[in-house]
Amino acid sequence: MIYGIDIHPKCKELEEENIKIFIGSQSDRKFLREIKRQIPQVDILIDDGGHTMTQQIVTFEELFDHVNDHGVYLCEDIHSSYWIRYGGGFKRRGTFIEYSKKFIDWLNAWHSEQRSLQVNEFTKSVDSVHYYDSILVIEKKNRERPHHEMTGTMTFDRFTLNDSPGRKLLKKIFFGGLTAINEVLRFFRIRGFFWK
């Protein structure tokens, strides 16, 4: 079954077998919530509607969770985030592009050491985020916390092979100090430091 949304009432005339069209605004949260109550979860959701920031953001916030666990969410026309007439602009707050940049952080939240970036439903349900010219594609897949796993037989480890207790202590102090320095730099949002 294909479900469509359009703001123009005349589009309702295009309905046929296996195609149902709802008339309303994609920036109307109440309308989108009512649609979710009427239709089952979908495999593919394509936002090819309006080009405004509100339309794209509201549609994502209201309908993303209505995509199946292995489904795809696709938003077209995201180039409007750079167009003034749609409220866009390069690195302008409130654009869909700027809004969507947090998806990168959410996708990788399992690895964060900071309380300000927590694992959320996006982290647990998204496998990948793809940016193309004017298009954002999000592939869903239930995920669990990543874990480190080694296979095979280690022949040597250049970091620990034949380390004396004194050398191990020096490494611990060195990397501990490096971590402390980077924590301070991170607090002030200054680029990290690593000894080459």
Secondary structure, DSSP 4 states (H G I P E B T S, - for coil): -EEEEES-GGGGGG-BTTEEEEES-TT-HHHHHHHHHHS--EEEEEE-S--SHHHHHHHHHHHGGGEEEEEEEEEE-GGGGG-GGGT--TT-TTSHHHHHTHHHHHHTGGG--STTS---HHHHHEEEEEEETTEEEEEE-----------S-----TTTTT--HHHHHHHHHHHHHHHHHHHHHHHTTPPP----
